[in-house]
Amino acid sequence: MLEGKQSVVSRARRAFIKGHVGTDHIASVLVQAWPEKMPAVKAGLMKLPGVESHQSDGNGKLIVTIEASSEAALADTMAIIESSPGIINASLVYHHAEDLSGDLGDV
């Protein structure tokens, strides 16, 4: 439990130092792509800020996470993913917003 709290506090401190005190958004997205285009799709997704690839089934399905500073930025990234070459569909599976403006500990 403490490790998770330390991670949140560290992120909050970094955000505070960078002047970003607001809400942090993280989302899990299921991306469906043409299987033969998967290497290019993965490479393109990794170039997007805040996007990480986690698992692929080898048949065109890929799980990615998106971290963004606002719902608008999250939606923009989803739109870019959906309109990328080789991608058939991107479905939001999970979305969480963390308020970073609360207690930042001993910053």
Secondary structure, 3 states (H helix, E strand, C coil): CHHHHHHHHHHHHHHHHCCCCCEEEEEEEEEEECHHHHHHHHHHHHCCCCEEEEEECCCCEEEEEEEECCHHHHHHHHHHHHCCCCEEEEEEEEEEEEECCCCCCCC
